Amino acid sequence: MSITGTVGYFMNDQLPTWQASLRHEAQRYAQLRAASPSLLPQIGYGALEFIMRFLAGLLAGLLGGYASHLALDSLTPSSLPILC
């Protein structure tokens, strides 16, 4: 669990930076979509904006989901091995 805890601590420390970066990119694509005169680039920029916003939320969900998985797995009869 110590290896997993170290990785989780690092990810938790970096998570706000990664999310801010993805949200900033999503905002940039939103501005490009709004400024685009034709439909095809608007669709492309809209898709990229959605992907960036989705990834920003996915990072937090993965970290929280994995942490809750480890916490719940530690309560099972087979428990967790010392090193995961």
C-alpha positions in Angstrom: 0.0 0.0 0.0 2.9 2.3 0.5 3.7 2.5 -3.3 0.0 3.1 -4.0 -0.2 5.8 -1.3 2.9 7.6 -2.7 1.5 7.6 -6.2 -1.9 8.8 -4.9 -0.3 11.5 -2.8 1.6 12.7 -5.9 -1.5 12.6 -8.1 -3.5 14.4 -5.4 -0.9 17.1 -5.2 -0.8 17.6 -9.0 -4.5 17.2 -9.7 -5.5 20.9 -9.4 -2.8 21.9 -11.8 -3.8 19.3 -14.3 -7.4 20.2 -14.1 -6.7 23.9 -14.4 -4.6 23.2 -17.5 -7.4 21.1 -19.1 -10.0 23.6 -18.3 -7.9 26.4 -19.7 -7.5 24.5 -23.0 -11.3 23.8 -23.0 -11.9 27.6 -22.7 -9.5 28.3 -25.5 -11.3 25.8 -27.8 -14.6 27.4 -26.7 -13.3 30.8 -27.8 -12.0 29.4 -31.1 -15.4 27.7 -31.7 -17.2 31.0 -31.0 -14.9 32.9 -33.4 -15.1 30.3 -36.2 -17.3 31.4 -39.2 -18.0 28.0 -40.6 -19.8 25.0 -39.2 -17.1 22.3 -39.6 -14.5 24.0 -37.4 -17.2 24.8 -34.9 -18.0 21.1 -34.6 -14.4 20.2 -34.2 -13.6 22.9 -31.6 -16.8 21.9 -29.8 -15.7 18.3 -29.7 -12.2 19.2 -28.4 -13.8 21.5 -25.8 -16.0 18.6 -24.6 -13.0 16.2 -24.5 -10.9 18.6 -22.4 -13.7 19.2 -19.9 -14.5 15.5 -19.7 -10.8 14.7 -19.0 -10.7 17.4 -16.3 -13.5 15.6 -14.4 -12.2 12.1 -15.3 -9.0 12.7 -13.5 -10.7 13.5 -10.2 -13.1 10.6 -10.6 -10.3 8.1 -11.3 -8.3 9.3 -8.2 -11.3 9.2 -5.9 -12.6 5.9 -7.4 -9.3 4.2 -7.0 -8.9 5.4 -3.4 -12.3 4.2 -2.4 -11.7 0.9 -4.2 -8.5 0.4 -2.1 -10.3 1.4 1.1 -13.2 -1.0 0.5 -10.9 -3.8 -0.7 -8.9 -3.5 2.6 -12.0 -4.6 4.4 -12.5 -7.9 2.5 -11.3 -11.2 3.9 -8.4 -11.5 1.4 -7.6 -7.8 2.1 -4.7 -6.1 0.2 -1.2 -7.3 -0.2 1.6 -5.2 1.4 2.9 -4.0 -1.9 0.3 -3.3 -4.6 
